[in-house]
Amino acid sequence: MGCLVSTAKDSGGNRRRPASIGEVSVYVPGLRIPKPVDFAQSLGDCLSKSIVERLSALRTRIVVMAAQEGPTITRTKRKSATQHGGSTLADLQQALEDYLPVLLGLVKDGSHLQYKVQFVWVNQEDEEEETAMFNAWYEVLSVLHLMAMLLLLQANLLLLPRTSTDGYQPKVSDESRRASVDIFLKAAGYLDCAVMHVLPQLSAELRRNLPVDLAEGVLRALCLQALGQGVGIQLGMAIDSAKATLAVKRRLACEMVKYWQQAQDNIMNLPLANGWGEKHCLFVKWEYVEAKAAAYYYHGMILDEGNTEKSHGMAVAALQAADEYFKESKKLCESFNAAAPSSRNPPLWGTMKYLSEKIPKDTSSKVRINRDLYTYERIMETAPTLPDFTLALKPDEYQLPSADPSWRSENVNGVKG
């Protein structure tokens, strides 16, 4: 049940895309923006004036904030990143959290109220400019997606390097790195809940008609992206730790490859469009190839510790693969930044700063040392298979809140609750 209305992308000016989104450590494919809804017209005959007004007030707050800040909130400027940007994200996040329990009253116990209101949202990755549905679960799905996107934007602000007080190169503090991992897991929790508990509430027909922004593959890919970036931060912290072994670093790098590979598998055949979507595909591909460079580097370094001719040959092959993937990742990074809306890399830091120095140097060194022992033909034609590790990082367990207590005393006039 539920009616779908899609509006073509050239029908209006609701979808505004900035020319540039500034520095990007964490890519967010735009923010879907809600459009106004008249709850009184749809629900005035069914619900008390107080709860209709509450729904209206809570959602209007989100509509106004998102419309004002949505087009600019994705543009990052490090000067104001933690001041205006951070507070705006937190305020909008809080508004969504306040709205969700009241909204869930419309779907409580399978109530027919869920089909009475037409909810409209402006898309970012879909060809259609906006999608409207007479279904409150569509609204819940849209709210969870926006909550997750706001968290990813918050993580991006935390992971933009800042000039340190000691005057050395810009860096990201350990506190910010640890906080970003928590944020990634929380965002993944929202997206996992959307896939596992909200999408199944929609009919197969409605699920087919969802904008690609909310397609299961995109939601899964965003969840995996959050987990992959979380592991990437853990790898960077392991690199900085004197206690972390090569084996620990290899495991983290190999897990990162699996997350990004799965993310790519989920979106590679989806019709992502309108700039944001095309850029999204490039981001996932870039991060996947970059993760493979890291994994093959650490795999090669461990293989090189072996004392056999075979292990040295495999080490050389792995390091050569790392070098090739690293070169490819730099090209993909350039393509990502050039794609509209344009973006920039923040100053190099963490994992990739370290590996950008180590991969070319160690590959050149090992190949030169072993050149007399191993001809190119004797080096394995393909890189050795990466070890397969069980993925350790999981989304936070997020459950939809209970319907707001105000619904308990609500007498749904003329509608069975």
C-alpha positions as CSV (number, residue, x, y, z in Angstrom):
1,M,0.0,0.0,0.0
2,G,1.2,3.5,-0.6
3,C,1.4,5.8,-3.6
4,L,4.5,6.9,-5.4
5,V,5.1,10.2,-7.2
6,S,8.5,11.0,-8.8
7,T,9.4,14.4,-10.2
8,A,11.7,14.7,-13.1
9,K,15.1,16.4,-12.4
10,D,14.3,19.4,-14.6
11,S,11.1,20.3,-12.9
12,G,12.4,22.7,-10.5
13,G,15.2,24.2,-8.5
14,N,15.0,22.2,-5.3
15,R,18.2,20.2,-6.0
16,R,21.1,22.5,-5.5
17,R,24.6,21.1,-5.9
18,P,27.6,23.2,-4.8
19,A,30.3,23.7,-7.4
20,S,32.9,22.5,-4.8
21,I,32.7,20.6,-1.5
22,G,36.2,21.5,-0.3
23,E,38.4,19.0,1.5
24,V,37.2,15.5,1.7
25,S,38.4,12.7,4.0
26,V,35.0,11.1,4.2
27,Y,32.7,11.4,1.1
28,V,29.0,12.1,1.7
29,P,26.9,12.0,-1.5
30,G,24.9,15.1,-0.7
31,L,22.0,15.4,1.8
32,R,18.4,14.5,0.9
33,I,16.2,17.4,1.8
34,P,12.6,17.0,3.1
35,K,9.9,19.2,1.7
36,P,7.0,20.6,3.7
37,V,4.0,18.3,4.7
38,D,0.6,19.4,5.8
39,F,-0.2,17.1,8.7
40,A,-3.4,18.9,9.6
41,Q,-4.9,18.3,6.2
42,S,-4.0,14.6,6.2
43,L,-4.5,13.7,9.9
44,G,-6.7,16.5,11.3
45,D,-9.8,14.2,11.3
46,C,-8.0,11.3,12.9
47,L,-5.8,12.7,15.6
48,S,-5.9,15.3,18.4
49,K,-4.8,18.8,17.6
50,S,-1.9,18.6,20.0
51,I,-0.2,15.6,18.3
52,V,-0.8,17.0,14.8
53,E,0.8,20.3,15.9
54,R,3.7,18.4,17.5
55,L,4.4,16.4,14.3
56,S,4.2,19.6,12.3
57,A,6.5,21.6,14.5
58,L,9.1,18.8,14.8
59,R,9.2,18.2,11.0
60,T,9.1,21.9,10.1
61,R,12.2,22.5,12.2
62,I,14.0,19.8,10.1
63,V,12.7,21.2,6.8
64,V,13.8,24.7,7.6
65,M,17.3,23.7,8.9
66,A,17.9,21.2,6.1
67,A,16.8,23.7,3.4
68,Q,19.0,26.5,4.8
69,E,22.1,24.4,5.7
70,G,21.8,21.4,3.3
71,P,23.5,23.0,0.3
72,T,26.3,24.5,2.3
73,I,26.8,22.0,5.1
74,T,28.6,19.6,2.7
75,R,31.2,22.3,1.9
76,T,34.0,21.9,4.4
77,K,36.2,24.8,5.5
78,R,38.6,23.9,8.2
79,K,38.5,27.3,9.8
80,S,34.9,26.9,10.8
81,A,34.8,23.1,10.7
82,T,34.3,22.6,14.5
83,Q,32.5,25.8,15.1
84,H,29.6,26.6,12.8
85,G,29.7,23.3,10.8
86,G,29.9,21.0,13.9
87,S,27.1,22.8,15.8
88,T,24.8,22.8,12.7
89,L,25.3,19.1,12.2
90,A,24.6,18.5,15.9
91,D,21.4,20.7,15.9
92,L,20.0,18.9,12.8
93,Q,20.9,15.5,14.2
94,Q,19.1,16.4,17.4
95,A,16.0,17.6,15.5
96,L,15.8,14.3,13.7
97,E,16.2,12.3,16.9
98,D,13.4,14.4,18.5
99,Y,11.1,13.8,15.5
100,L,11.6,10.0,15.1
101,P,9.7,8.7,18.2
102,V,6.7,10.9,17.4
103,L,6.8,9.9,13.7
104,L,6.9,6.2,14.7
105,G,3.4,6.6,16.2
106,L,2.1,6.6,12.7
107,V,3.3,3.1,12.1
108,K,2.6,1.7,15.6
109,D,0.9,-1.7,15.6
110,G,0.5,-1.5,11.8
111,S,-1.8,1.5,12.0
112,H,-3.4,2.7,8.8
113,L,-2.3,6.2,9.6
114,Q,1.0,5.2,8.0
115,Y,-0.7,5.6,4.5
116,K,-2.5,8.9,5.1
117,V,0.4,11.4,4.7
118,Q,2.4,12.0,1.5
119,F,6.0,12.5,2.4
120,V,8.3,14.3,-0.1
121,W,12.1,14.3,-0.2
122,V,14.5,15.9,-2.7
123,N,17.0,13.2,-3.9
124,Q,20.7,13.6,-4.7
125,E,21.9,10.5,-6.4
126,D,18.8,9.7,-8.4
127,E,17.8,10.9,-11.9
128,E,14.4,12.0,-10.4
129,E,14.6,15.2,-8.5
130,E,12.3,14.2,-5.8
131,T,10.2,11.2,-4.6
132,A,6.9,11.4,-2.8
133,M,5.2,8.4,-1.1
134,F,2.1,7.9,1.0
135,N,4.0,5.8,3.4
136,A,5.4,6.7,6.9
137,W,8.0,3.9,6.6
138,Y,9.5,5.8,3.7
139,E,9.8,8.8,6.0
140,V,11.4,6.7,8.7
141,L,13.9,5.4,6.1
142,S,14.7,8.9,4.9
143,V,15.2,10.1,8.4
144,L,17.6,7.3,9.3
145,H,19.6,7.9,6.0
146,L,19.9,11.6,6.8
147,M,21.0,10.8,10.4
148,A,23.7,8.6,9.0
149,M,24.9,11.1,6.4
150,L,25.1,13.8,9.1
151,L,27.4,11.5,11.2
152,L,29.6,10.9,8.1
153,L,29.9,14.7,7.6
154,Q,30.8,15.0,11.3
155,A,33.6,12.3,10.8
156,N,34.9,14.2,7.8
157,L,35.3,17.4,9.9
158,L,37.1,15.4,12.6
159,L,39.5,13.9,10.0
160,L,40.6,17.1,8.4
161,P,44.2,17.7,9.5
162,R,44.9,20.8,11.5
163,T,48.2,22.7,12.1
164,S,49.6,21.5,15.3
165,T,50.7,23.7,18.1
166,D,54.3,22.5,17.8
167,G,54.4,24.0,14.3
168,Y,54.9,20.7,12.5
169,Q,52.9,19.5,9.5
170,P,49.1,19.4,9.9
171,K,47.8,16.3,11.6
172,V,44.7,14.7,13.1
173,S,44.8,14.2,16.9
174,D,44.5,10.8,18.4
175,E,41.3,12.0,20.2
176,S,39.7,12.9,16.9
177,R,40.7,9.6,15.3
178,R,39.2,7.6,18.1
179,A,36.0,9.7,18.1
180,S,35.7,9.2,14.3
181,V,35.8,5.4,14.7
182,D,32.9,5.6,17.2
183,I,31.0,7.9,14.7
184,F,31.6,5.5,11.8
185,L,30.2,2.6,13.9
186,K,27.1,4.7,14.9
187,A,26.4,5.7,11.3
188,A,26.8,2.1,10.2
189,G,24.3,1.1,12.9
190,Y,21.7,3.5,11.5
191,L,22.2,2.2,8.0
192,D,22.2,-1.5,9.1
193,C,18.9,-0.8,10.9
194,A,17.5,0.8,7.8
195,V,18.3,-2.3,5.7
196,M,17.3,-5.0,8.2
197,H,14.3,-3.4,9.9
198,V,12.8,-0.6,7.8
199,L,13.1,-1.7,4.2
200,P,11.2,-5.0,4.9
201,Q,8.2,-2.8,6.0
202,L,7.8,-1.5,2.5
203,S,6.1,-3.6,-0.2
204,A,8.2,-5.1,-3.0
205,E,6.7,-2.5,-5.4
206,L,7.5,0.5,-3.2
207,R,11.1,-0.8,-2.7
208,R,11.5,-1.0,-6.5
209,N,10.3,2.6,-6.7
210,L,12.6,4.0,-4.0
211,P,15.1,6.6,-5.3
212,V,18.6,5.1,-5.8
213,D,19.7,7.1,-2.8
214,L,17.7,4.7,-0.6
215,A,18.2,1.5,-2.6
216,E,19.3,-1.4,-0.5
217,G,22.7,-1.6,-2.4
218,V,23.5,2.0,-1.7
219,L,22.5,1.7,2.0
220,R,24.7,-1.4,2.4
221,A,27.5,0.3,0.5
222,L,27.4,3.3,2.8
223,C,27.4,1.0,5.8
224,L,30.4,-0.8,4.5
225,Q,32.1,2.5,3.6
226,A,31.7,3.6,7.3
227,L,33.2,0.3,8.5
228,G,36.0,0.4,5.9
229,Q,37.0,4.0,6.9
230,G,36.8,3.0,10.6
231,V,39.3,0.2,10.0
232,G,41.5,2.6,8.0
233,I,41.7,4.8,11.0
234,Q,42.6,1.8,13.2
235,L,45.4,0.9,10.7
236,G,46.7,4.5,10.9
237,M,46.8,4.2,14.7
238,A,48.5,0.8,14.5
239,I,51.2,2.3,12.2
240,D,51.8,5.0,14.9
241,S,52.1,2.4,17.6
242,A,55.4,0.8,18.5
243,K,53.6,-2.2,19.9
244,A,51.6,-3.1,16.7
245,T,53.2,-5.9,14.7
246,L,53.4,-6.3,11.0
247,A,50.8,-9.1,11.3
248,V,48.3,-6.7,13.0
249,K,48.8,-4.1,10.3
250,R,48.4,-6.7,7.6
251,R,45.2,-8.0,9.1
252,L,43.7,-4.5,9.4
253,A,44.7,-3.7,5.8
254,C,43.2,-7.0,4.5
255,E,40.0,-6.3,6.4
256,M,39.8,-2.9,4.9
257,V,40.1,-4.4,1.4
258,K,37.1,-6.7,2.1
259,Y,34.9,-3.8,3.3
260,W,35.6,-1.7,0.3
261,Q,35.3,-4.7,-2.1
262,Q,31.8,-5.4,-0.7
263,A,30.9,-1.7,-0.9
264,Q,31.9,-1.7,-4.5
265,D,30.0,-4.9,-5.2
266,N,26.8,-3.3,-3.8
267,I,26.8,-0.2,-5.9
268,M,28.6,-1.2,-9.1
269,N,25.4,-2.0,-11.0
270,L,23.2,0.7,-9.6
271,P,22.2,3.8,-11.8
272,L,23.9,6.3,-9.6
273,A,23.7,9.7,-11.3
274,N,23.5,13.5,-11.0
275,G,27.1,14.1,-10.1
276,W,26.9,13.0,-6.5
277,G,26.2,9.4,-7.5
278,E,29.0,9.3,-10.1
279,K,31.4,10.8,-7.6
280,H,30.2,8.2,-5.0
281,C,31.3,5.4,-7.4
282,L,34.7,6.9,-7.9
283,F,35.2,7.4,-4.2
284,V,34.5,3.7,-3.4
285,K,36.7,2.5,-6.3
286,W,39.6,4.8,-5.2
287,E,39.4,3.6,-1.5
288,Y,39.2,0.0,-2.6
289,V,42.3,0.3,-4.8
290,E,44.1,2.3,-2.0
291,A,43.2,-0.4,0.5
292,K,44.7,-3.1,-1.8
293,A,47.9,-1.1,-2.0
294,A,48.2,-1.1,1.8
295,A,47.3,-4.8,2.1
296,Y,49.8,-6.0,-0.5
297,Y,52.5,-3.8,1.0
298,Y,52.1,-5.4,4.5
299,H,51.7,-8.9,3.0
300,G,54.9,-8.4,1.0
301,M,56.8,-7.2,4.1
302,I,55.7,-10.3,6.0
303,L,56.6,-12.7,3.1
304,D,60.0,-11.0,2.9
305,E,60.7,-12.2,6.5
306,G,60.8,-15.8,5.1
307,N,64.1,-17.4,4.4
308,T,63.3,-19.2,1.2
309,E,63.7,-18.2,-2.4
310,K,60.0,-18.7,-2.9
311,S,59.0,-16.4,-0.1
312,H,61.3,-13.7,-1.3
313,G,59.9,-14.0,-4.8
314,M,56.4,-13.8,-3.5
315,A,57.3,-10.8,-1.4
316,V,58.7,-9.0,-4.5
317,A,55.5,-9.8,-6.4
318,A,53.3,-8.5,-3.6
319,L,55.3,-5.3,-3.2
320,Q,55.2,-4.7,-7.0
321,A,51.4,-5.2,-6.8
322,A,51.3,-2.7,-3.9
323,D,53.2,-0.2,-6.0
324,E,50.9,-0.6,-9.0
325,Y,47.8,-0.3,-6.9
326,F,49.3,2.8,-5.3
327,K,49.9,4.4,-8.6
328,E,46.4,3.5,-9.8
329,S,44.9,4.9,-6.6
330,K,46.5,8.3,-7.2
331,K,44.9,8.5,-10.6
332,L,41.5,7.5,-9.2
333,C,42.0,10.1,-6.5
334,E,42.5,12.8,-9.2
335,S,39.4,11.6,-11.1
336,F,37.3,11.7,-7.9
337,N,38.4,15.2,-7.0
338,A,37.8,16.4,-10.6
339,A,34.3,15.0,-10.7
340,A,31.5,17.4,-10.0
341,P,31.1,18.7,-7.4
342,S,34.8,19.2,-7.3
343,S,36.8,18.5,-4.1
344,R,40.3,18.6,-2.7
345,N,42.5,16.2,-0.7
346,P,43.4,17.5,2.7
347,P,47.2,17.5,3.5
348,L,48.4,13.9,3.5
349,W,48.4,12.3,6.9
350,G,48.1,9.0,8.7
351,T,48.1,5.7,6.8
352,M,48.6,7.1,3.3
353,K,51.2,9.6,4.3
354,Y,53.3,6.7,5.6
355,L,52.6,4.3,2.8
356,S,53.2,7.0,0.1
357,E,56.8,7.1,1.3
358,K,57.2,3.4,2.1
359,I,55.7,1.6,-0.8
360,P,57.8,3.2,-3.6
361,K,61.0,3.0,-1.5
362,D,60.6,-0.6,-0.2
363,T,59.4,-1.9,-3.6
364,S,62.4,-0.3,-5.4
365,S,64.7,-1.6,-2.7
366,K,63.5,-5.2,-2.7
367,V,63.3,-5.5,-6.5
368,R,66.8,-4.1,-6.8
369,I,68.3,-6.5,-4.1
370,N,66.6,-9.5,-5.6
371,R,67.1,-8.7,-9.3
372,D,70.1,-11.0,-9.6
373,L,68.2,-13.9,-7.9
374,Y,64.9,-13.6,-9.6
375,T,64.2,-12.7,-13.2
376,Y,60.9,-11.1,-14.0
377,E,59.6,-14.4,-15.4
378,R,60.4,-16.2,-12.1
379,I,58.4,-13.7,-10.1
380,M,54.8,-14.9,-9.9
381,E,52.8,-13.6,-12.8
382,T,50.1,-12.5,-10.5
383,A,50.4,-11.2,-6.9
384,P,50.0,-13.8,-4.2
385,T,46.5,-14.1,-2.8
386,L,45.9,-11.9,0.2
387,P,45.1,-13.8,3.4
388,D,41.4,-13.9,4.3
389,F,40.4,-12.6,7.7
390,T,37.1,-12.5,9.5
391,L,35.8,-8.9,9.6
392,A,36.1,-7.7,13.1
393,L,34.4,-4.3,13.0
394,K,30.6,-4.4,13.2
395,P,28.0,-1.7,13.1
396,D,26.7,-0.4,16.4
397,E,23.4,-2.2,17.3
398,Y,20.8,0.5,16.8
399,Q,17.1,-0.1,17.4
400,L,14.3,2.2,16.4
401,P,13.0,4.0,19.5
402,S,9.6,3.3,20.9
403,A,6.7,5.5,19.8
404,D,6.6,8.7,21.8
405,P,4.5,8.3,25.1
406,S,2.1,11.0,23.9
407,W,0.6,8.3,21.5
408,R,-0.6,6.2,24.5
409,S,-3.4,8.6,25.3
410,E,-4.2,9.3,21.6
411,N,-7.6,8.3,20.5
412,V,-7.4,7.6,16.8
413,N,-10.7,8.9,15.5
414,G,-12.3,6.8,12.9
415,V,-9.1,4.7,12.3
416,K,-8.2,1.4,13.9
417,G,-4.8,1.8,15.6
